């Protein structure tokens, strides 16, 4: 898998595996085919995917538990495991407790990446960062991340954190481009991350598979010219950009394989320009988790 590296030497694969909704939305769905999802994760590992993303919110902890089962037996040192604490659970004490519970559910000794899932302003961000720094000191996490943070919130978190905040995970794809526009007086989040050695991790790169069948003429033209699928173009649009990687969710091996073929090539400058300039279908504020 192709890797992107920051000046701080932190690195991430361009393509990672996302576990959102695999075992239910906010609660574990008893009708869900857990074995199929475990098989999809194993298939991903066997095909060179090493970054896996989950959260305590996903399936009310079920996602962490089943991801733990799926990675059991593989070389832990070759995997990058990320999970997230709910924004509504971000008091100093709750962060310390939640991290240990996530480790138990995943059945691992440390997290490569630990996120604040979204900013809840009822909690003091300074206390949040103090708890995260202490988790690094205790060797329970390797790196601090944030998710769905605006430029202003990211800057504030950086001011309080002793350790580098290496990434911000946000809703970004060809349709949703909130991170590309200025927030009040702040520069666009994408631009800030690129200029300040922070990785931007884009979630929903194919927008629930909409971008695979969206009828977008610019995408269709490029697809026909370079013999790539719409999904591959949507993914490559992201990973062709400086400091941008992405995570996708699929329980189908054929879709995992298709997404893997979005790596190891880059859209040409004129193709990127055409995609960036075609804004007819673009939305500039996430209707799922807006930046805060």
C-alpha positions in Angstrom: 0.0 0.0 0.0 1.3 3.5 -0.9 2.2 5.6 2.2 2.1 9.3 2.9 4.5 10.7 5.5 4.5 14.0 7.4 7.7 16.0 8.2 7.3 14.6 11.7 7.7 11.1 10.2 4.2 10.1 11.1 2.8 8.1 8.2 -0.4 6.6 7.0 -1.4 4.4 4.0 -3.4 6.3 1.4 -6.3 3.9 1.7 -7.7 2.6 5.0 -10.6 0.4 6.0 -13.6 2.0 7.9 -15.9 0.0 10.1 -18.8 2.4 10.4 -22.3 0.7 10.1 -20.8 -2.7 9.6 -22.4 -4.1 12.7 -25.3 -1.7 13.1 -25.5 2.1 13.3 -25.7 3.2 16.9 -26.6 -0.3 18.2 -25.5 -3.7 17.2 -28.1 -5.2 14.8 -28.7 -8.8 15.7 -29.6 -9.5 12.1 -26.2 -8.4 10.9 -23.9 -11.0 9.3 -20.9 -10.5 11.7 -19.0 -13.3 10.1 -19.2 -11.7 6.6 -17.9 -8.4 8.1 -15.0 -10.3 9.8 -14.3 -12.0 6.5 -14.2 -8.6 4.8 -11.6 -7.3 7.3 -9.5 -10.4 6.9 -9.7 -10.1 3.1 -8.6 -6.5 3.4 -5.6 -7.4 5.5 -4.7 -10.2 3.1 -4.7 -7.6 0.4 -2.3 -5.1 1.9 -4.6 -2.9 3.8 -3.1 -2.1 7.2 -5.0 0.9 8.6 -8.3 0.1 10.3 -10.7 2.7 11.8 -13.5 2.2 14.3 -15.1 4.0 17.2 -16.8 3.3 20.5 -20.0 4.8 19.0 -20.1 2.3 16.1 -22.7 -0.3 16.9 -22.4 0.7 20.6 -19.0 -0.9 21.0 -19.8 -3.9 18.8 -17.5 -2.6 16.0 -14.5 -2.5 18.3 -15.2 -6.0 19.6 -15.6 -7.6 16.1 -12.6 -5.7 14.7 -10.6 -7.2 17.6 -11.8 -10.7 16.6 -10.9 -10.0 12.9 -7.4 -8.9 13.5 -6.6 -11.6 16.0 -3.8 -13.9 14.7 -2.3 -11.2 12.4 1.0 -9.4 13.2 -0.1 -6.5 15.4 3.0 -4.5 14.6 2.0 -4.3 10.9 -1.4 -2.9 11.6 -2.5 0.7 12.4 -5.6 0.6 14.6 -7.6 3.7 15.2 -10.6 4.3 17.4 -12.5 7.3 18.7 -14.1 8.5 21.9 -17.5 10.1 21.6 -17.5 13.9 21.7 -20.1 13.7 24.4 -17.8 11.6 26.5 -14.8 13.9 26.5 -14.3 14.9 30.1 -10.8 14.4 31.4 -11.7 11.3 33.4 -14.0 9.8 30.8 -11.3 9.9 28.2 -8.9 8.0 30.4 -11.6 5.3 31.2 -12.9 5.1 27.6 -9.5 4.5 26.1 -8.9 1.5 28.4 -12.3 0.0 27.6 -11.7 0.4 23.9 -8.4 -1.5 24.3 -10.2 -4.3 26.1 -12.8 -4.6 23.5 -10.2 -4.6 20.7 -8.1 -7.0 22.7 -4.9 -5.1 22.1 -2.3 -3.4 24.3 -2.1 0.0 22.6 -3.8 2.2 20.0 -1.8 3.6 17.1 -4.3 6.4 16.7 -6.9 7.8 19.1 -9.5 10.4 18.1 -11.8 12.8 19.7 -14.8 11.9 17.5 -16.2 15.4 17.4 -15.9 18.6 19.5 -18.5 19.0 22.2 -18.0 22.5 23.6 -19.4 21.6 27.0 -16.0 20.1 27.7 -12.8 22.1 28.3 -10.5 21.3 25.3 -7.5 21.9 27.5 -8.6 19.1 29.8 -9.2 16.9 26.8 -5.7 17.4 25.5 -4.2 16.8 28.9 -5.9 13.4 29.1 -4.8 12.5 25.6 -1.2 13.6 26.3 -1.2 11.4 29.5 -2.4 8.4 27.4 0.6 8.9 25.2 2.9 9.1 28.3 1.3 5.8 29.5 2.1 4.1 26.2 -1.6 3.4 25.7 -1.8 5.4 22.5 0.9 6.4 20.0 -0.7 9.3 18.3 -3.4 11.9 19.0 -6.0 12.7 16.4 -9.1 14.8 16.2 -12.2 14.4 14.0 -14.6 16.8 12.5 -12.6 19.8 13.9 -12.8 23.2 12.2 -9.6 25.1 11.6 -10.2 27.2 14.7 -10.8 24.1 16.9 -7.8 22.3 15.5 -5.6 25.3 16.2 -6.9 25.5 19.8 -6.3 21.8 20.4 -2.7 22.2 19.0 -2.2 25.1 21.5 -3.0 22.8 24.4 -1.5 19.5 23.3 2.0 18.6 24.3 2.2 15.9 21.6 1.7 16.6 18.0 -1.9 16.3 16.6 -1.1 14.3 13.5 -4.5 14.2 11.8 -8.0 15.5 11.5 -10.7 13.2 10.0 -13.5 14.9 8.2 -16.3 14.4 5.7 -14.7 15.1 2.4 -15.2 13.9 -1.1 -16.2 15.2 -4.6 -19.6 16.2 -3.3 -18.9 17.4 0.2 -16.1 20.0 0.3 -16.6 21.9 3.6 -12.9 21.5 4.4 -12.1 23.5 1.2 -13.8 26.7 2.2 -13.0 29.4 4.8 -14.7 29.2 8.1 -15.4 32.7 9.2 -12.0 34.4 9.4 -10.0 31.1 9.3 -8.3 29.7 6.2 -9.8 26.5 4.8 -9.1 23.4 6.9 -7.5 21.5 4.0 -5.2 24.4 3.2 -4.3 24.7 6.9 -3.5 21.0 7.3 -1.4 21.0 4.1 0.6 24.0 5.3 1.0 22.8 8.9 2.1 19.2 8.6 -1.3 17.6 9.5 -2.8 14.7 7.7 -6.4 15.1 6.6 -8.3 11.8 6.6 -11.4 11.9 4.4 -14.4 9.7 5.4 -17.1 8.6 2.9 -14.9 9.0 -0.2 -17.5 7.4 -2.5 -20.4 9.0 -0.4 -22.3 5.8 0.4 -21.6 4.5 -3.2 -23.4 7.6 -4.7 -20.2 8.7 -6.5 -20.0 5.3 -8.2 -23.3 6.0 -10.0 -23.8 9.7 -9.7 -24.2 10.6 -13.4 -21.6 13.4 -13.1 -20.5 14.3 -16.6 -16.9 15.3 -15.6 -16.3 12.1 -13.8 -17.8 10.1 -16.6 -15.6 11.8 -19.2 -12.4 11.1 -17.1 -13.6 7.5 -16.5 -13.9 6.8 -20.2 -10.6 8.5 -21.0 -8.4 6.6 -18.5 -10.4 3.4 -18.1 -11.0 3.8 -14.3 -14.3 3.4 -12.5 -16.2 6.3 -11.0 -15.4 5.0 -7.5 -11.7 4.8 -8.3 -11.7 8.4 -9.6 -13.5 9.6 -6.5 -10.9 8.0 -4.3 -8.0 9.1 -6.4 -9.3 12.7 -6.4 -8.6 12.6 -2.6 -5.3 10.8 -2.4 -3.8 12.8 -5.3 -3.8 15.8 -2.9 -1.0 16.7 -0.5 -1.5 15.3 3.0 -4.9 13.7 2.2 -5.7 10.0 2.7 -9.0 8.3 3.0 -10.9 5.4 4.6 -13.7 3.4 3.0 -16.2 0.8 4.2 -17.2 -2.3 2.3 -18.1 -5.9 3.1 -17.8 -7.0 -0.5 -14.4 -8.4 -1.7 -15.1 -7.1 -5.3 -15.6 -3.6 -4.0 -12.5 -3.8 -1.8 -10.5 -4.9 -4.8 -12.0 -2.1 -6.9 -11.0 0.5 -4.3 -7.5 -0.9 -4.1 -7.0 -0.2 -7.8 -7.6 3.5 -7.0 -4.0 3.6 -5.5 -0.6 3.7 -7.3 -1.6 6.2 -9.9 -2.6 9.9 -9.9 -5.1 12.0 -11.8 -3.4 14.4 -14.1 -3.3 18.1 -13.3 -5.9 19.0 -15.9 -8.2 16.2 -14.6 -7.9 17.5 -11.0 -8.6 21.0 -12.2 -11.7 19.9 -14.0 -13.0 18.1 -11.0 -12.2 21.0 -8.7 -13.9 23.5 -11.0 -17.1 21.4 -11.5 -19.1 22.6 -8.5 -22.7 22.2 -9.8 -23.3 19.3 -7.4 -21.0 20.4 -4.6 -22.2 20.9 -1.0 -20.1 23.2 1.2 -21.4 22.1 4.6 -21.7 18.5 5.8 -25.3 17.5 6.6 -23.9 14.6 8.6 -21.2 15.9 10.8 -20.3 19.5 10.0 -17.0 21.0 11.2 -17.1 22.4 14.7 
